[in-house]
Amino acid sequence: MNTIHQFASIAKNLSGTSASLADLAYNYKSVAPRTALDDAHIDVLVAEAEGMIAAANALKSVEYEPTPEPDPDPE
């Protein structure tokens, strides 16, 4: 199975997310302070990231179970 395209897509999306987080950090430091709404959004991002980490780690425990071929002559 060729999974390189899926991993490349995930890596590209994570790179974009990392850049957005860096932009936010710059804005909070140099442009305007965080608001309570910003803090709530950050909490949501952290929860989603923790869920993604759990899902990624769970991939390591997925066992291969090929789908059986359908019976061509079911009777």
Summary of the structure (lengths in Angstrom):
residues: 75
radius of gyration: 20.5
end to end distance: 33.2
largest distance: 72.3
contacts: 111
relative contact order: 0.05
helix: 69%
strand: 0%
